[in-house]
Amino acid sequence: MSSPSPIIEITSCDFAYQPSDPVLEDVNLTVDEGEFASIIGPNGGGKTTLVRLILGLLTPRRGNVSLFGGDPARTRLAAGYVPQQIHSDRLFPISVQEVVLTGRLGHKAPKNAPWGERVRRALFRYTDADAEAARGALARMGLSGLEQKAFGDLSGGERQRTLIARAIASSPRLLILDEPTNNMDPQGTELLYSLLEEENRRMTILIVSHDLGVVSRYVRSAICVNRHVLVHPTSQLDGTAIRELYGSDQLLVRHDHRCHEAGHQHLPE
């Protein structure tokens, strides 16, 4: 049985917004196809910067970042991304289905698609295949029946799941979520993570999160970011490791049965 292939490879990477103030130093990271991992660390430690480097939205000062085996600026269309905050006018008249359909923009018809489908793709914004993909993504996020509801009328948890449905509507190989459970109640948080666990059967998932207690029950490994990057199986995130990362105690629930099969990965600083 072949081992999973890496979809993210970062080698000896440095990044700084200001030359005298490095944000990330000597980062080495490999994420395999099918992984379900959380990116954790203190505020200002470089978590969002790491995500932007992975997606090719930033260029490292030193080192190399590869996504799906190529330059992230060219390959990131195969990734879905839900940023931490998306500001929207709740009075703007857009339906749930219309929000999700925007995730299909730029999704070209396959070269072997029927001629009529390729013409419709060229002349019109959306096709029947787009509508079907949107409906399927909403169903997978537990939102069937809300297609025509106004996006602004949804609860906070429903809005977040709609935005995730938008990201997965184009069937990405990688899904990155930045603090997806902010302002969610515990019930909504549990529902979202259980849905994401199912999505992990289809795609690799990275979640930026401070909610260590809940995340540890679902993800297999934690990418710890505080200028440097270390990777731990969630089963090995004990109090000492958390204090070293955050400088203080944080709530963490251990679930040893989710230990990463590859064992502990300790990447050099």
VOBA-1610 file (N, C-alpha, C; in pm, whole numbers, padded with zeros to 5 digits, always signed):
BEGIN
Met+00085-00119+00000Met+00000+00000+00000Met+00088+00124+00000Ser+00069+00214-00097Ser+00154+00331-00108Ser+00121+00432+00001Ser+00221+00507+00044Ser+00202+00610+00146Ser+00139+00733+00083Pro+00068+00816+00162Pro+00006+00938+00107Pro+00112+01029+00049Ser+00076+01099-00058Ser+00169+01193-00119Ser+00151+01331-00056Pro+00260+01406-00041Pro+00248+01539+00018Pro+00181+01637-00077Ile+00092+01720-00024Ile+00032+01825-00106Ile+00086+01962-00067Ile+00144+01973+00052Ile+00210+02097+00095Ile+00351+02061+00138Glu+00448+02131+00083Glu+00587+02114+00123Glu+00652+02251+00138Ile+00695+02280+00260Ile+00763+02407+00290Ile+00903+02374+00339Thr+01002+02438+00280Thr+01141+02406+00312Thr+01218+02533+00346Ser+01276+02536+00468Ser+01367+02643+00511Ser+01310+02781+00481Cys+01184+02802+00521Cys+01113+02924+00483Cys+01120+03030+00593Asp+01152+03153+00553Asp+01147+03270+00640Asp+01050+03371+00580Phe+00983+03447+00669Phe+00897+03555+00621Phe+00894+03666+00723Ala+00894+03790+00673Ala+00882+03908+00760Ala+00809+04018+00683Tyr+00716+04085+00749Tyr+00654+04202+00689Tyr+00750+04321+00694Gln+00830+04326+00802Gln+00936+04424+00816Gln+01068+04348+00834Pro+01174+04386+00762Pro+01298+04308+00766Pro+01353+04284+00907Ser+01331+04380+00997Ser+01385+04367+01132Ser+01294+04291+01227Asp+01177+04246+01178Asp+01079+04182+01266Asp+01027+04055+01202Pro+01103+03943+01206Pro+01059+03819+01141Pro+00932+03763+01204Val+00843+03715+01119Val+00718+03652+01165Val+00734+03500+01169Leu+00798+03444+01067Leu+00825+03300+01061Leu+00972+03281+01026Glu+01036+03182+01092Glu+01177+03156+01070Glu+01202+03007+01051Asp+01277+02973+00948Asp+01323+02838+00920Asp+01210+02735+00932Val+01102+02761+00861Val+00985+02673+00866Val+01004+02557+00770Asn+00988+02436+00822Asn+00987+02314+00743Asn+00859+02239+00776Leu+00779+02213+00675Leu+00648+02152+00699Leu+00606+02069+00579Thr+00557+01949+00606Thr+00498+01863+00503Thr+00359+01821+00549Val+00261+01839+00462Val+00123+01795+00490Val+00084+01697+00381Asp+00046+01576+00422Asp+00013+01471+00327Asp-00134+01478+00283Glu-00159+01423+00167Glu-00295+01410+00116Glu-00380+01333+00217Gly-00500+01385+00247Gly-00592+01319+00338Gly-00575+01357+00483Glu-00481+01445+00514Glu-00459+01486+00653Glu-00575+01569+00703Phe-00596+01565+00835Phe-00693+01651+00904Phe-00616+01709+01022Ala-00571+01833+01008Ala-00481+01892+01106Ala-00530+02029+01148Ser-00486+02070+01265Ser-00517+02204+01316Ser-00390+02286+01326Ile-00397+02412+01286Ile-00288+02506+01303Ile-00316+02586+01429Ile-00231+02570+01531Ile-00255+02635+01658Ile-00135+02720+01696Gly-00157+02811+01790Gly-00050+02896+01837Gly-00104+03027+01890Pro-00021+03104+01958Pro-00067+03231+02017Pro-00096+03335+01911Asn-00175+03436+01948Asn-00200+03548+01859Asn-00067+03614+01822Gly-00050+03643+01693Gly+00073+03704+01648Gly+00186+03606+01624Gly+00158+03476+01643Gly+00261+03375+01626Gly+00292+03340+01482Gly+00203+03378+01389Gly+00228+03353+01247Gly+00134+03255+01180Lys+00021+03220+01245Lys-00070+03120+01189Lys-00129+03165+01054Thr-00188+03285+01054Thr-00249+03333+00931Thr-00144+03359+00824Thr-00027+03405+00863Thr+00082+03424+00767Thr+00120+03292+00703Leu+00126+03185+00782Leu+00157+03053+00727Leu+00053+03012+00624Val-00075+03035+00654Val-00181+03001+00559Val-00165+03080+00429Arg-00133+03207+00440Arg-00118+03290+00320Arg+00002+03247+00237Leu+00107+03199+00302Leu+00221+03146+00228Leu+00182+03018+00154Ile+00106+02931+00221Ile+00061+02807+00158Ile-00021+02836+00033Leu-00105+02940+00039Leu-00193+02974-00072Leu-00127+03064-00176Gly-00001+03100-00155Gly+00067+03185-00251Gly+00023+03329-00248Leu-00042+03370-00140Leu-00083+03510-00124Leu+00032+03595-00072Leu+00135+03530-00018Leu+00258+03595+00025Leu+00375+03515-00033Thr+00488+03582-00050Thr+00609+03518-00101Thr+00714+03514+00008Pro+00772+03398+00035Pro+00872+03391+00143Pro+00996+03473+00110Arg+01059+03525+00216Arg+01185+03597+00198Arg+01296+03499+00163Arg+01286+03379+00218Arg+01384+03273+00192Arg+01312+03140+00195Gly+01360+03044+00117Gly+01302+02911+00119Gly+01203+02888+00008Asn+01132+02776+00016Asn+01042+02734-00092Asn+00910+02684-00035Val+00801+02719-00103Val+00668+02670-00068Val+00609+02604-00192Ser+00567+02479-00178Ser+00506+02404-00289Ser+00366+02358-00248Leu+00269+02381-00336Leu+00131+02337-00314Leu+00090+02251-00432Phe+00051+02127-00406Phe+00017+02030-00512Phe+00133+02014-00609Gly+00254+02026-00558Gly+00372+02003-00640Gly+00414+02120-00727Gly+00354+02237-00707Gly+00389+02353-00791Gly+00383+02483-00714Asp+00397+02592-00788Asp+00392+02727-00732Asp+00251+02754-00681Pro+00234+02786-00551Pro+00099+02808-00497Pro+00019+02913-00572Ala+00085+03015-00626Ala+00013+03118-00701Ala-00057+03061-00823Arg-00007+02947-00874Arg-00066+02884-00991Arg-00158+02767-00956Thr-00134+02703-00843Thr-00207+02580-00810Thr-00317+02601-00705Arg-00329+02721-00650Arg-00422+02740-00538Arg-00569+02730-00577Leu-00601+02729-00707Leu-00741+02712-00746Leu-00794+02575-00706Ala-00703+02482-00676Ala-00746+02349-00629Ala-00764+02346-00478Ala-00758+02463-00415Ala-00778+02473-00269Ala-00899+02561-00241Gly-00972+02527-00134Gly-01081+02610-00086Gly-01039+02679+00042Tyr-01073+02806+00057Tyr-01027+02885+00172Tyr-01144+02965+00227Val-01165+02955+00359Val-01263+03038+00428Val-01188+03122+00530Pro-01170+03253+00505Pro-01093+03336+00598Pro-01164+03356+00730Gln-01093+03417+00824Gln-01144+03431+00960Gln-01269+03517+00965Gln-01268+03628+00893Gln-01382+03717+00895Gln-01419+03757+00754Ile-01547+03742+00722Ile-01598+03790+00595Ile-01708+03891+00627His-01683+04016+00593His-01781+04121+00622His-01884+04128+00511Ser-02009+04127+00548Ser-02116+04135+00448Ser-02231+04216+00505Asp-02303+04279+00415Asp-02421+04356+00452Asp-02538+04258+00466Arg-02589+04245+00587Arg-02696+04147+00610Arg-02823+04184+00537Leu-02834+04308+00489Leu-02953+04349+00414Leu-02936+04328+00263Phe-02816+04288+00220Phe-02794+04267+00078Phe-02879+04149+00031Pro-02956+04168-00075Pro-03052+04063-00117Pro-02985+03951-00196Ile-02923+03859-00126Ile-02861+03743-00190Ile-02904+03618-00117Ser-02938+03516-00191Ser-02986+03392-00130Ser-02869+03302-00093Val-02899+03202-00012Val-02798+03104+00028Val-02740+03034-00095Gln-02827+02993-00187Gln-02779+02924-00307Gln-02689+03014-00390Glu-02723+03142-00401Glu-02642+03234-00480Glu-02504+03253-00418Val-02496+03254-00284Val-02367+03265-00218Val-02280+03144-00255Val-02339+03027-00246Val-02262+02905-00272Val-02222+02897-00419Leu-02307+02942-00508Leu-02276+02938-00651Leu-02153+03021-00685Thr-02126+03127-00609Thr-02008+03208-00639Thr-01879+03128-00622Gly-01885+03018-00549Gly-01769+02932-00537Gly-01737+02858-00666Arg-01829+02862-00762Arg-01807+02795-00891Arg-01752+02890-00997Leu-01739+03018-00965Leu-01684+03113-01061Leu-01542+03071-01100Gly-01513+03074-01225Gly-01380+03033-01272Gly-01365+02884-01287His-01471+02808-01256His-01465+02662-01268His-01499+02625-01412Lys-01398+02594-01491Lys-01418+02568-01633Lys-01475+02429-01657Ala-01549+02418-01766Ala-01598+02287-01807Ala-01481+02201-01853Pro-01481+02072-01822Pro-01373+01984-01869Pro-01363+01983-02021Lys-01244+01958-02071Lys-01224+01957-02216Lys-01310+01851-02286Asn-01341+01743-02211Asn-01422+01636-02272Asn-01571+01655-02248Ala-01610+01772-02193Ala-01752+01798-02169Ala-01823+01819-02303Pro-01954+01792-02307Pro-02029+01815-02431Pro-02013+01959-02479Trp-02020+01976-02612Trp-01999+02108-02671Trp-02095+02211-02612Gly-02221+02172-02594Gly-02320+02265-02540Gly-02284+02313-02399Glu-02229+02223-02318Glu-02189+02260-02183Glu-02075+02362-02186Arg-01980+02341-02278Arg-01867+02434-02287Arg-01914+02571-02338Val-02010+02572-02427Val-02064+02700-02476Val-02135+02774-02363Arg-02216+02702-02288Arg-02289+02765-02177Arg-02192+02819-02075Arg-02084+02746-02048Arg-01983+02793-01954Arg-01920+02923-02003Ala-01898+02931-02135Ala-01835+03050-02192Ala-01930+03170-02195Leu-02060+03145-02216Leu-02154+03255-02235Leu-02227+03297-02108Phe-02245+03203-02016Phe-02323+03233-01897Phe-02241+03207-01771Arg-02283+03267-01662Arg-02208+03255-01537Arg-02215+03115-01481Tyr-02333+03057-01474Tyr-02350+02927-01410Tyr-02421+02830-01503Thr-02398+02702-01481Thr-02460+02596-01560Thr-02540+02504-01466Asp-02605+02406-01527Asp-02678+02308-01447Asp-02582+02232-01354Ala-02461+02207-01403Ala-02362+02137-01320Ala-02324+02221-01198Asp-02318+02353-01217Asp-02288+02441-01104Asp-02400+02435-01001Ala-02523+02440-01047Ala-02637+02436-00955Ala-02639+02305-00878Glu-02608+02194-00948Glu-02605+02064-00881Glu-02493+02059-00777Ala-02377+02114-00811Ala-02266+02117-00717Ala-02300+02201-00594Ala-02369+02312-00614Ala-02408+02398-00503Ala-02507+02326-00411Arg-02605+02259-00472Arg-02702+02185-00391Arg-02633+02074-00311Gly-02541+02006-00376Gly-02470+01899-00306Gly-02387+01950-00190Ala-02320+02065-00209Ala-02238+02122-00103Ala-02325+02167+00014Leu-02440+02224-00015Leu-02531+02265+00092Leu-02583+02144+00169Ala-02615+02037+00097Ala-02662+01916+00164Ala-02555+01860+00256Arg-02429+01861+00212Arg-02320+01808+00293Arg-02295+01893+00417Met-02333+02019+00412Met-02321+02107+00529Met-02451+02114+00610Gly-02544+02025+00581Gly-02668+02020+00658Gly-02760+02138+00635Leu-02760+02194+00513Leu-02838+02316+00486Leu-02942+02295+00376Ser-02975+02171+00345Ser-03079+02146+00244Ser-03210+02211+00287Gly-03278+02271+00191Gly-03404+02337+00220Gly-03390+02486+00246Leu-03266+02533+00258Leu-03243+02676+00285Leu-03192+02749+00161Glu-03195+02684+00047Glu-03135+02741-00073Glu-03186+02882-00105Gln-03315+02905-00089Gln-03373+03035-00128Gln-03384+03133-00011Lys-03338+03093+00105Lys-03343+03184+00220Lys-03237+03294+00204Ala-03270+03413+00254Ala-03175+03523+00247Ala-03054+03493+00335Phe-02935+03513+00282Phe-02813+03485+00358Phe-02811+03564+00489Gly-02859+03687+00486Gly-02857+03770+00606Gly-02951+03724+00715Asp-03047+03635+00681Asp-03143+03587+00781Asp-03096+03460+00852Leu-02980+03409+00813Leu-02930+03286+00875Leu-02871+03314+01013Ser-02864+03210+01094Ser-02792+03219+01221Ser-02642+03224+01191Gly-02564+03258+01293Gly-02419+03264+01274Gly-02360+03133+01227Gly-02406+03022+01287Gly-02356+02891+01247Gly-02397+02855+01106Glu-02520+02890+01067Glu-02567+02860+00931Glu-02490+02943+00829Arg-02460+03069+00862Arg-02382+03151+00769Arg-02242+03091+00748Gln-02181+03046+00858Gln-02047+02989+00845Gln-02050+02862+00761Arg-02149+02776+00784Arg-02158+02654+00705Arg-02189+02684+00558Thr-02262+02793+00532Thr-02287+02835+00394Thr-02157+02874+00326Leu-02071+02947+00397Leu-01943+02989+00340Leu-01851+02869+00318Ile-01860+02769+00405Ile-01782+02648+00383Ile-01837+02571+00263Ala-01970+02568+00250Ala-02031+02505+00132Ala-01984+02575+00005Arg-01972+02706+00010Arg-01920+02780-00105Arg-01778+02733-00140Ala-01697+02711-00036Ala-01558+02669-00059Ala-01549+02528-00116Ile-01639+02439-00075Ile-01629+02300-00120Ile-01710+02273-00247Ala-01783+02374-00297Ala-01867+02352-00414Ala-01786+02316-00537Ser-01660+02358-00542Ser-01577+02326-00659Ser-01490+02204-00636Ser-01522+02124-00533Ser-01451+01999-00503Ser-01301+02021-00488Pro-01259+02104-00392Pro-01115+02128-00376Pro-01044+02006-00318Arg-00915+01996-00345Arg-00834+01889-00284Arg-00793+01927-00142Leu-00791+02056-00113Leu-00750+02107+00018Leu-00849+02213+00063Leu-00892+02203+00188Leu-00981+02302+00248Leu-00911+02363+00369Ile-00898+02496+00370Ile-00835+02567+00481Ile-00938+02660+00544Leu-00955+02646+00674Leu-01052+02725+00749Leu-00981+02802+00859Asp-01001+02934+00863Asp-00937+03018+00964Asp-01039+03052+01072Glu-01023+02991+01190Glu-01113+03013+01305Glu-01260+02996+01265Pro-01300+02878+01215Pro-01435+02862+01162Pro-01544+02864+01268Thr-01510+02846+01396Thr-01615+02839+01498Thr-01625+02966+01582Asn-01561+03074+01538Asn-01576+03201+01610Asn-01723+03239+01621Asn-01764+03278+01740Asn-01902+03323+01766Asn-02005+03214+01745Met-01963+03088+01751Met-02057+02976+01744Met-02084+02922+01883Asp-02206+02875+01906Asp-02235+02810+02034Asp-02179+02667+02031Pro-02170+02601+02149Pro-02111+02466+02153Pro-02180+02366+02062Gln-02313+02373+02053Gln-02385+02279+01967Gln-02348+02299+01821Gly-02342+02426+01778Gly-02305+02455+01640Gly-02162+02413+01610Thr-02073+02430+01708Thr-01933+02391+01692Thr-01921+02241+01672Glu-01989+02163+01755Glu-01984+02018+01744Glu-02040+01971+01610Leu-02150+02033+01565Leu-02209+01997+01437Leu-02111+02024+01324Leu-02048+02141+01327Leu-01955+02175+01220Leu-01839+02077+01213Tyr-01779+02044+01328Tyr-01665+01953+01325Tyr-01704+01813+01281Ser-01824+01769+01317Ser-01867+01636+01272Ser-01887+01636+01121Leu-01937+01748+01064Leu-01952+01757+00919Leu-01816+01763+00850Leu-01721+01835+00910Leu-01587+01842+00852Leu-01516+01707+00858Glu-01543+01631+00963Glu-01485+01497+00972Glu-01529+01412+00854Glu-01654+01426+00813Glu-01704+01354+00696Glu-01638+01408+00568Glu-01620+01542+00559Glu-01556+01600+00441Glu-01413+01554+00426Asn-01349+01518+00537Asn-01211+01474+00532Asn-01195+01344+00452Arg-01304+01274+00428Arg-01300+01156+00342Arg-01273+01196+00197Arg-01303+01322+00162Arg-01292+01370+00024Arg-01173+01461+00002Met-01124+01526+00108Met-01022+01628+00091Met-00938+01643+00217Thr-00822+01702+00200Thr-00734+01737+00311Thr-00790+01864+00377Ile-00785+01868+00511Ile-00842+01983+00582Ile-00741+02037+00682Leu-00722+02169+00679Leu-00643+02240+00778Leu-00733+02343+00845Ile-00732+02346+00979Ile-00816+02438+01054Ile-00728+02521+01146Val-00733+02654+01130Val-00670+02744+01226Val-00768+02760+01342Ser-00724+02729+01464Ser-00818+02730+01576Ser-00747+02750+01709His-00818+02817+01801His-00774+02825+01941His-00851+02727+02028Asp-00952+02663+01971Asp-01041+02576+02049Asp-00978+02438+02061Leu-00873+02428+02142Leu-00794+02305+02148Leu-00874+02187+02199Gly-00964+02211+02294Gly-01040+02101+02352Gly-01125+02029+02251Val-01198+02105+02166Val-01284+02044+02066Val-01203+01989+01951Val-01106+02069+01903Val-01027+02029+01787Val-00956+01896+01810Ser-00906+01877+01933Ser-00828+01756+01961Ser-00908+01629+01947Arg-01041+01639+01947Arg-01126+01521+01934Arg-01145+01481+01788Tyr-01104+01566+01695Tyr-01129+01538+01555Tyr-01001+01532+01472Val-00909+01626+01491Val-00790+01629+01407Val-00689+01526+01454Arg-00600+01485+01363Arg-00501+01385+01395Arg-00368+01446+01438Ser-00342+01567+01395Ser-00216+01630+01433Ser-00234+01780+01445Ala-00143+01843+01519Ala-00147+01987+01541Ala-00019+02048+01487Ile-00035+02150+01404Ile+00078+02226+01351Ile+00093+02348+01441Cys+00193+02343+01527Cys+00211+02447+01629Cys+00298+02559+01574Val+00245+02681+01573Val+00312+02794+01509Val+00335+02905+01611Asn+00460+02936+01633Asn+00499+03052+01714Asn+00638+03095+01666Arg+00639+03160+01551Arg+00758+03197+01474Arg+00824+03075+01409His+00845+02969+01485His+00889+02841+01432His+00768+02748+01423Val+00784+02635+01355Val+00674+02540+01336Val+00716+02402+01385Leu+00634+02344+01472Leu+00651+02205+01518Leu+00521+02131+01491Val+00530+02003+01459Val+00412+01921+01434Val+00404+01813+01540His+00287+01801+01606His+00265+01700+01710His+00139+01621+01676Pro+00135+01491+01703Pro+00006+01423+01712Pro-00073+01485+01827Thr-00204+01495+01813Thr-00283+01556+01919Thr-00267+01480+02052Ser-00240+01350+02045Ser-00226+01271+02168Ser-00103+01312+02248Gln-00008+01382+02186Gln+00114+01420+02255Gln+00116+01567+02293Leu+00005+01635+02276Leu-00003+01775+02318Leu-00036+01780+02467Asp+00066+01762+02550Asp+00044+01767+02694Asp+00063+01909+02745Gly+00049+01927+02876Gly+00057+02059+02936Gly+00190+02128+02909Thr+00298+02052+02910Thr+00430+02111+02887Thr+00440+02168+02747Ala+00396+02092+02647Ala+00401+02141+02509Ala+00316+02265+02490Ile+00198+02269+02553Ile+00109+02384+02539Ile+00170+02507+02606Arg+00229+02489+02725Arg+00291+02603+02793Arg+00408+02658+02712Glu+00485+02569+02649Glu+00596+02615+02567Glu+00547+02693+02446Leu+00433+02654+02393Leu+00380+02719+02275Leu+00314+02852+02308Tyr+00227+02851+02409Tyr+00148+02969+02442Tyr+00206+03053+02555Gly+00294+02993+02634Gly+00346+03065+02750Gly+00252+03061+02868Ser+00142+02983+02858Ser+00046+02970+02968Ser-00035+02844+02944Asp-00111+02803+03046Asp-00197+02685+03031Asp-00315+02717+02941Gln-00356+02618+02860Gln-00473+02630+02775Gln-00555+02503+02792Leu-00686+02517+02768Leu-00774+02401+02779Leu-00746+02303+02666Leu-00718+02178+02700Leu-00692+02075+02600Leu-00747+01943+02650Val-00824+01876+02567Val-00875+01743+02598Val-00798+01643+02515Arg-00731+01547+02578Arg-00653+01448+02505Arg-00741+01329+02465His-00716+01280+02346His-00786+01162+02295His-00683+01076+02226Asp-00619+00987+02300Asp-00504+00915+02248Asp-00537+00826+02130His-00665+00788+02114His-00698+00698+02003His-00687+00768+01869Arg-00671+00901+01867Arg-00656+00972+01742Arg-00510+01000+01709Cys-00419+00927+01773Cys-00276+00950+01750Cys-00241+00928+01603His-00160+01017+01550His-00119+01008+01410His-00040+00879+01386Glu-00075+00808+01279Glu-00012+00679+01250Glu+00138+00692+01228Ala+00181+00808+01179Ala+00323+00826+01149Ala+00405+00857+01273Gly+00336+00874+01386Gly+00408+00905+01509Gly+00439+01052+01520His+00518+01084+01619His+00551+01223+01648His+00647+01280+01546Gln+00608+01395+01489Gln+00698+01463+01398Gln+00749+01589+01467His+00878+01599+01483His+00938+01713+01549His+01029+01782+01450Leu+00979+01891+01392Leu+01053+01955+01286Leu+01155+02051+01346Pro+01274+02060+01288Pro+01380+02141+01345Pro+01345+02289+01347Glu+01391+02355+01453Glu+01375+02500+01458Glu+01489+02567+01381
//
